Amino acid sequence: MKTRWMVVASAALAVVLAACSPALNWRSVAVPEAALQVMLPCKPDNAVRTVELAGAPLALSLLSCDADGATFAVSYATLTDPARAGVALEHWRAATLARIGVAVPAASAPASGAAAPAQMQPFVPAGALALPQAVRTTVQGKRPDGTAVTAHTAWFARALGSEVRVYHAVVFADKARPAVADTFFAGLELR
């Protein structure tokens, strides 16, 4: 009887422990230099690199991590010319979508072989600028190795004194993960 009770107790403990270690362990991550709070399901790595955005070289900072078969990332850069915010977001969106073979909506038809144009919806978190280029979308594309990828992605901006900070947030996964993306995007808070 005692042995049977120990087996049952051990099995129950194993179930409880498994429930305490979910594949997506959401946590709030402060990013003071970005004036941002973000919810991530994993501990992020940080990187900085110089990129060209809307015709100007900028230091682009990136936080990213991988969990449960998805990559979660938030990038940001500071523009000294606030008038360039919309152009920068548009350029960033076009570059991101082109990298996975998705056409950006335009007056002309997409190039032959390109995926259907992305459908955009406004994305303006509290404190962000209400720019027409501040959008969120979900698209299917291809990674450089040719495998399928779904990108849940958003671009937005905010004024900071005489400068503007532009942001890009994305969840890359093999298949659409709308509930995961909703949690990720809802956790973006400008400070």
C-alpha positions as CSV (number, residue, x, y, z in Angstrom):
1,M,0.0,0.0,0.0
2,K,2.8,2.4,0.9
3,T,4.6,1.7,-2.4
4,R,1.4,2.3,-4.4
5,W,0.9,5.6,-2.6
6,M,4.5,6.7,-3.4
7,V,4.0,5.8,-7.1
8,V,0.8,7.9,-7.2
9,A,2.4,10.8,-5.4
10,S,5.4,10.7,-7.7
11,A,3.2,10.7,-10.7
12,A,1.2,13.6,-9.4
13,L,4.4,15.5,-8.6
14,A,5.7,14.9,-12.1
15,V,2.4,16.3,-13.6
16,V,2.6,19.4,-11.3
17,L,6.3,20.0,-12.2
18,A,5.6,19.7,-15.9
19,A,2.8,22.3,-15.6
20,C,5.2,24.7,-13.9
21,S,7.7,24.7,-16.9
22,P,5.7,25.8,-19.9
23,A,7.3,26.1,-23.3
24,L,6.5,29.8,-23.3
25,N,7.5,31.3,-19.9
26,W,6.4,34.9,-20.4
27,R,8.3,37.6,-18.5
28,S,8.3,41.4,-18.6
29,V,11.7,42.7,-19.8
30,A,12.6,46.4,-19.4
31,V,14.5,48.0,-22.1
32,P,15.4,51.4,-20.6
33,E,17.5,52.6,-23.6
34,A,14.5,52.0,-25.8
35,A,12.0,53.5,-23.4
36,L,10.1,50.2,-23.8
37,Q,8.8,47.3,-21.7
38,V,8.3,44.0,-23.6
39,M,6.8,40.6,-22.8
40,L,9.0,37.8,-24.0
41,P,8.7,34.0,-23.4
42,C,12.4,33.6,-23.1
43,K,15.6,35.4,-21.9
44,P,16.7,37.7,-24.8
45,D,20.1,38.2,-26.4
46,N,21.1,41.7,-27.4
47,A,22.9,42.9,-30.4
48,V,23.7,46.2,-32.1
49,R,24.6,46.8,-35.8
50,T,24.7,49.6,-38.2
51,V,22.1,49.5,-41.0
52,E,20.9,51.8,-43.7
53,L,17.3,52.9,-43.0
54,A,15.6,55.5,-45.2
55,G,18.9,56.6,-46.7
56,A,20.8,57.1,-43.5
57,P,23.1,54.8,-41.5
58,L,21.7,54.1,-38.1
59,A,22.6,52.0,-35.0
60,L,20.0,49.3,-34.8
61,S,19.5,47.5,-31.5
62,L,17.9,44.1,-31.3
63,L,16.6,41.9,-28.5
64,S,15.7,38.4,-29.6
65,C,15.1,34.9,-28.2
66,D,13.8,31.5,-29.3
67,A,11.1,29.5,-27.6
68,D,8.7,26.7,-28.6
69,G,9.8,26.8,-32.2
70,A,9.4,30.5,-32.7
71,T,11.8,33.5,-32.7
72,F,10.7,36.7,-30.9
73,A,12.5,39.9,-31.7
74,V,12.2,43.7,-31.0
75,S,14.5,46.1,-32.9
76,Y,14.7,49.9,-32.5
77,A,16.7,52.8,-33.8
78,T,16.7,56.6,-33.2
79,L,16.2,59.1,-35.9
80,T,17.4,62.7,-35.5
81,D,15.0,64.0,-38.1
82,P,11.4,63.4,-36.9
83,A,10.1,64.1,-40.4
84,R,11.7,60.8,-41.6
85,A,9.8,58.6,-39.2
86,G,7.1,57.5,-41.7
87,V,9.6,56.9,-44.5
88,A,11.9,54.9,-42.2
89,L,9.0,52.7,-41.1
90,E,7.9,52.2,-44.7
91,H,11.5,51.3,-45.8
92,W,12.0,49.0,-42.8
93,R,8.7,47.2,-43.6
94,A,9.6,46.8,-47.3
95,A,13.1,45.4,-46.5
96,T,11.7,43.0,-43.9
97,L,9.0,41.6,-46.1
98,A,11.3,41.4,-49.2
99,R,13.7,39.3,-47.1
100,I,11.0,36.6,-46.8
101,G,9.7,37.1,-50.3
102,V,6.4,38.9,-49.5
103,A,5.3,41.8,-51.7
104,V,4.4,45.1,-50.1
105,P,1.0,46.5,-51.2
106,A,1.5,49.0,-54.0
107,A,-0.5,50.4,-57.0
108,S,1.2,47.9,-59.3
109,A,0.9,44.1,-59.2
110,P,3.6,42.1,-57.3
111,A,6.5,40.8,-59.2
112,S,6.2,37.3,-60.8
113,G,7.0,34.6,-58.2
114,A,6.4,36.9,-55.2
115,A,3.9,36.0,-52.5
116,A,0.6,37.8,-52.3
117,P,0.8,41.4,-50.9
118,A,0.7,41.7,-47.2
119,Q,-2.6,43.0,-45.6
120,M,-1.8,45.8,-43.1
121,Q,-3.8,47.0,-40.1
122,P,-3.0,50.0,-37.9
123,F,-0.7,49.4,-34.9
124,V,-0.4,52.3,-32.5
125,P,0.5,51.3,-28.9
126,A,-0.3,53.9,-26.2
127,G,2.3,56.7,-26.6
128,A,3.2,55.9,-30.2
129,L,2.8,58.3,-33.1
130,A,-0.4,57.8,-35.2
131,L,1.5,57.4,-38.5
132,P,-0.1,55.7,-41.5
133,Q,3.1,53.5,-41.7
134,A,2.6,52.2,-38.1
135,V,1.1,48.8,-39.0
136,R,0.8,45.2,-38.0
137,T,0.5,42.2,-40.4
138,T,0.8,38.4,-40.6
139,V,2.4,37.0,-43.7
140,Q,3.7,33.7,-45.0
141,G,7.0,33.7,-46.7
142,K,10.2,31.7,-47.1
143,R,13.4,31.7,-45.1
144,P,16.7,32.0,-47.0
145,D,17.0,28.2,-47.0
146,G,13.6,27.9,-48.7
147,T,11.5,26.6,-45.7
148,A,8.2,28.2,-45.0
149,V,7.9,30.9,-42.3
150,T,5.1,32.9,-40.9
151,A,5.9,36.4,-39.6
152,H,3.6,38.2,-37.2
153,T,5.1,41.6,-37.4
154,A,4.6,45.3,-36.5
155,W,6.3,48.7,-37.0
156,F,5.7,51.8,-34.9
157,A,7.3,55.0,-33.8
158,R,7.3,57.5,-30.9
159,A,8.6,61.0,-30.4
160,L,11.3,61.5,-27.8
161,G,12.1,65.2,-27.5
162,S,13.6,66.4,-30.8
163,E,14.2,62.8,-32.0
164,V,12.0,59.9,-33.0
165,R,12.5,56.2,-32.1
166,V,11.3,53.6,-34.6
167,Y,10.5,50.1,-33.6
168,H,9.9,46.7,-35.2
169,A,8.5,43.7,-33.4
170,V,8.2,40.2,-34.9
171,V,7.4,36.6,-34.2
172,F,8.8,34.2,-36.8
173,A,7.4,30.6,-36.7
174,D,6.9,27.7,-39.0
175,K,3.1,28.2,-38.9
176,A,0.7,31.0,-37.8
177,R,0.6,31.5,-34.0
178,P,-2.0,34.3,-33.6
179,A,-2.6,33.8,-29.8
180,V,1.1,33.9,-29.2
181,A,1.5,37.0,-31.4
182,D,-1.4,38.7,-29.7
183,T,0.3,38.1,-26.3
184,F,3.6,39.4,-27.6
185,F,2.2,42.6,-29.2
186,A,-0.1,43.3,-26.2
187,G,3.0,43.2,-24.0
188,L,4.8,46.1,-25.9
189,E,4.6,49.2,-23.6
190,L,6.2,52.5,-24.4
191,R,7.7,54.1,-21.2
